[in-house]
């Protein structure tokens, strides 16, 4: 009988579930808009309902477990959410224990950035690599790191909050409350805010005309139509991302940097500028590290969450790159 895992990707906007095979194949998928303000009980009910939907959509299958990708910070060792800005009422909530009460299968819990890194490492753009950085550039910036064939988790399993490294002293206010974070400059949200501000003072751009709101996708569309300001904004965004990626490359020395998230849909437009910055400003020993697009797209975290369940079901000695401490997550 085909073995599958249930992958859950819990986000502030959407909660998604999938049945995933051992090779990363998605057999069934369902999603719902997260009732983020309704509190943990309602959100957990959504998770259970979606899991039941994907199970009903599949053939008779052997379910090895449930892997859950969740926004952080979350203590994945204890299974307790810290402060999740996008989900009301989750501070101090025993997320893993409450999920386990609702499922007949073993539950594994992981930060969303790390889960996405695992997905790309096991089944996507980083398959076969020993060292990689995954960066999601979307509403915010997050990520995960694989070093020497092992997942970097750190204290409480909370490593990888790369969006909150400081890139500008006393800079723009970040949603985390600090100033000058990478996220406050390089995220899709920051990119759109910068575009709106610059469009107000530029008479020769189509952006923001007739009081139209400017989103990231509008900037790329305008650039394709020859809008000079839009092209400048994209080059600036690529440079900001290149600066952040260069710092990460110097710290972790990866073979590749994998870029996912909403802005990766425009990877072909951003990648040359990112790569140019790395080539120019990374130290010579690091300046040839390629930046590539996430192969799993929006499913990186969903498939990565399912991978957790498969890996938890293996004897520790067979788990690829997973240390003994990984068992505490299951």
C-alpha positions, 0 to 999 in steps of 0.5 A: 500500500502506498505510504503518504504523509499529511503536510499542513502549511499554516499561514496567517492568510491561508492554511493548506493541507496535502497528501504527499508521497515518499518522493514528494509527489502531491496526490491531493491538496486543499486550502482555506482562508485562515480565520487568523483572528478567531483563535487557536481552537478555530484554526485547529478545526480548520486544519483537521477539516482540511486533513480530512478533505485530502484523505477523502480525496485519496485512494486507500493509503498508509498514513505515516504521520502529519507534518505541520509547518507554522509561522514563528517564532515557535519553540519546535522542541517544546511544541509551543508557539511563542508570539505569532504576529499573524495568528491571534491567541497563539502566544504560549499555545501548546500547538503540537500537543493540541494537534496530537489530540486531534490526529490519530497519527504522529505529529511533527512541528516545524517553523515554516522557513525551515520546513520549506528549506527541507522541502527544497533540500529533499525534493526540490532545487537543493536535492543532493546538496549538502549545503544550501540556504533557502530564502522566501521573499514574500510578505516578509522574509524568512528561510532555513539553512542546511549545513553539512547535510544537517538542518540548522535549528538552533536553540528551541528550533528557532534558527533561520529568522534571516529577515531580521538580521540588521542591514541598516542602523536605525533604518525603516521600522520592521513588523518585528518592532526593530528598525533596519531589518532585511525584511523591512527593505527586501520583502515584497511588502517593503518593495511595494511601499517603496514603489508607492512612495517613489511614484508620488513624486515621479511624473513620468511613470504609469505607477499609481496614476489615478490614485491606483494602489501599487503592488509588486506585480504592478511594478514588474508589469510596468517595467515590461512596458518600458516604465523607467521608474519601475525598472529602477525599482526592480534593480534596487530590489535586486541589489537589496536582496543581493546584499542580504544574500551575500551576508548569508553566503559569507556566514554559511558558505552554501553551494546554492541559495534557493529563492522562493516566495511571492517575488520568486515569480519574477525570479528571471527579472531579479536574478541577474541583479542579485547575482551581479551584486554577489559577484561584485561584493562577496569575497572571491572565495564566495562570489560564484555561489548561484542563486536559483529559483525554488523548484517546488514553488508555493509547495516548498513548505507543504512538501517539507512539512510532509517530509518531516513525517516521513523522516520521523518514521525512519530509524535515526540512523537512516534519516538523511542528515537528521541528528538524534535531537530531531526526534524531539520534534515528533 
